[in-house]
Amino acid sequence: MNIHQHTLHEPRLLIEIESFTKRIINDGLKREDLPELVKLLNAFEKIYSCNHVYADYVGLFEFLASYEFYDFKQMQDGQYTYASLLEISDWLLDAYSCSFQINKKKVLSDLRQYRFGVSTRFKRLKQLSERLFHRYSRNLIVRVDLKYHVDKQHLVDIEMFNRHVQALRNRMANRHTCFKNLKLNAWCLEQAPLGSYHVHLFLIYDGSTSTYDCKLARWVGRVWMDEITEGQGYYWNCHTCKHADEDLEDSDTMVANTENSQQKEGYTYLNGLGMIKREDPRGLARLKAVYSYLARMTVEKIEQRLRVRVKGMRAFGCSLYR
């Protein structure tokens, strides 16, 4: 846990850094940009860790902070500050402006790698889901999104998020409590542009032993909230379209396997949650739409990519159980 996490909202700061870096790459670094640059460098100093890996725009900012602006870092009132950058010459200002633009290739390389990873993710999900339906005649599909309470998001940095995800993965691997009869799990870690870190969870259970998809999603959500995150967590039940604080009441409003439907590509389809049978081609097509959400390549989804990871941390995983 970072000692400054009670005063800094790490995900929001990373988005601010990305927005600033994009603007400087496109428009160049001007003297009026220096106060914002100093502010962001001072804040980044408080969350930076050599144990973290920073991606694309934030990665470029971290590179410049470490190699271009490092000599301006000074101790003042017990904290490091880059305030001396405000007094740089016009020559240095132009040089640093070029540094942002010259190193743009690192950003583009990271984004290409991210897109390639997403396409690989989709192929993996498709392969394992098809293998599972070849082996079992019916399977129960469960989707739940795991988040954090709005008033707790500033407490959660990437290291705490990583610990929570590791605890979740261990429970799934051991098929503990709500993960009993689990046949496949897939998870995708993201960062909301204005919010916090969150997990998209896609689960397939043995359809011969598990039948209550809505209740399983709720159970998974409560384990995340109460046990793994110890009250900091929150969830969205994709089967009831309800948040955690609305999802405890029994409801007849089931999204899965009801007449509630959506329109896509000119035909009506149910949303692919709940029990899906091998001989149901429409159900299998809807299933593809469900797991494809974890591998979408839209602008909106790309904006939710992780900007930072703990070394060794993955943004996606998928496991099939016997």
Residue pairs with C-beta under 8 A, 6 or more apart in sequence:
1 157
1 159
1 160
2 8
2 10
2 46
2 47
2 49
2 157
2 159
4 46
4 47
5 47
5 154
5 155
5 156
5 157
5 160
6 154
6 155
7 154
8 43
8 46
8 47
8 154
9 153
9 154
9 196
10 47
10 154
10 156
10 157
10 158
10 308
11 153
11 191
11 192
11 195
11 196
11 197
11 307
12 194
13 40
13 43
13 44
13 47
14 58
14 191
14 307
14 308
15 191
15 193
15 194
15 307
16 40
17 40
17 44
17 57
17 58
17 61
18 56
18 57
18 58
18 61
18 307
20 33
20 36
20 37
20 40
20 61
21 57
21 58
21 60
21 61
21 100
21 107
22 57
24 33
24 97
24 100
25 100
25 101
25 104
25 107
28 97
28 100
28 101
29 37
29 93
29 96
29 97
29 100
30 93
30 97
31 90
31 93
34 85
34 86
34 88
34 93
35 86
37 82
37 85
38 81
38 82
38 83
38 85
38 86
40 61
41 65
41 69
41 73
41 82
41 85
42 79
42 80
42 81
42 82
42 83
44 61
44 62
44 65
45 65
45 73
45 79
45 80
45 82
47 157
48 62
48 65
49 159
51 159
51 310
51 311
52 158
52 308
52 309
52 310
52 311
53 59
53 308
53 309
53 310
53 311
53 313
54 61
54 62
54 307
54 308
55 110
55 114
55 305
55 306
55 307
55 308
55 309
56 106
56 107
56 110
56 111
56 114
56 307
57 107
57 307
58 307
58 308
59 106
59 107
59 110
60 100
60 103
60 104
60 106
60 107
63 103
63 106
64 96
64 99
64 100
64 103
68 96
68 99
69 82
69 85
69 96
72 82
72 84
72 85
72 88
73 80
73 81
73 82
74 80
74 81
74 82
74 83
74 84
75 81
76 83
88 96
111 302
114 302
114 305
115 297
115 302
117 315
117 316
118 295
118 296
118 297
118 301
119 295
119 297
121 188
121 294
121 295
121 316
121 318
122 292
122 295
124 318
125 186
125 202
125 291
125 292
125 294
125 295
125 318
126 288
126 291
128 184
128 186
128 318
128 320
129 184
129 204
129 287
129 288
129 291
131 320
132 139
132 183
132 184
132 204
132 320
133 139
133 276
133 278
133 284
134 278
136 183
136 206
136 207
136 208
136 278
137 207
137 277
137 278
137 279
138 207
138 208
138 275
138 276
138 277
138 278
139 183
139 204
139 205
139 206
139 207
139 275
139 276
140 204
140 205
140 206
140 207
140 210
140 211
140 213
140 216
140 274
140 275
140 276
141 202
141 203
141 204
141 213
141 256
141 272
141 273
141 274
141 275
141 276
141 287
141 290
142 201
142 202
142 203
142 204
142 205
142 213
142 216
142 217
142 220
142 239
142 273
143 200
143 201
143 202
143 203
143 217
143 238
143 239
143 273
143 290
144 201
144 203
144 217
144 220
144 221
144 235
144 236
144 237
144 238
145 198
145 199
145 200
145 201
145 235
145 236
145 238
146 168
146 198
146 199
146 201
146 220
146 221
146 224
146 233
146 234
146 235
147 195
147 196
147 198
147 199
147 233
147 234
147 235
147 236
148 156
148 196
148 197
148 198
148 229
148 232
148 233
148 234
149 232
149 233
149 234
150 195
152 231
152 232
153 195
153 196
155 232
156 196
156 197
156 232
158 197
158 306
158 308
158 309
158 310
158 313
159 310
161 189
161 197
162 309
162 310
162 313
164 224
164 228
164 229
164 233
165 187
165 189
165 199
165 313
167 228
168 187
168 199
168 224
168 228
169 187
169 317
170 176
171 177
171 179
171 223
171 228
172 179
172 182
172 185
172 319
173 319
175 181
175 182
175 321
177 219
177 223
178 216
178 219
178 220
178 223
179 185
179 203
179 220
180 210
181 205
181 206
181 209
181 210
182 203
182 204
182 205
182 206
182 321
183 204
183 205
183 206
183 320
183 321
184 202
184 203
184 204
184 318
184 319
184 320
184 321
185 201
185 202
185 203
185 204
185 317
185 318
185 319
186 201
186 202
186 203
186 291
186 294
186 316
186 317
186 318
186 319
187 199
187 200
187 201
187 202
187 316
187 317
187 318
188 199
188 200
188 202
188 294
188 295
188 315
188 316
189 197
189 198
189 199
189 306
189 314
189 315
189 316
190 197
190 198
190 199
190 200
190 301
190 304
190 305
190 306
190 315
191 197
191 198
191 304
191 305
191 306
191 307
192 198
192 304
193 303
193 304
197 306
200 293
200 294
201 220
202 290
202 291
202 294
203 216
203 220
205 216
207 275
207 276
207 277
210 216
211 275
213 239
213 256
213 273
213 274
213 275
214 237
214 239
214 240
214 254
214 256
217 237
217 238
217 239
217 240
218 237
218 240
218 247
218 248
220 235
221 235
221 236
221 237
221 244
221 247
222 235
222 244
224 233
224 235
225 231
225 233
225 234
225 235
225 244
226 233
234 243
234 244
235 243
235 244
235 247
236 242
236 243
236 244
237 243
237 244
237 247
238 255
238 273
239 254
239 255
239 256
239 273
239 274
240 247
240 251
240 253
240 254
240 255
241 253
241 255
242 251
254 260
254 274
255 271
255 273
256 270
256 271
256 273
256 274
257 270
257 273
257 274
257 275
258 270
260 270
260 271
261 268
261 269
261 270
261 271
262 268
262 269
262 271
264 289
269 282
269 285
269 286
269 289
270 282
270 283
270 286
271 286
271 289
271 290
272 283
272 285
272 286
272 287
272 288
272 289
272 290
273 290
276 283
276 284
276 286
276 287
277 283
278 284
294 316
305 315
306 315
309 315
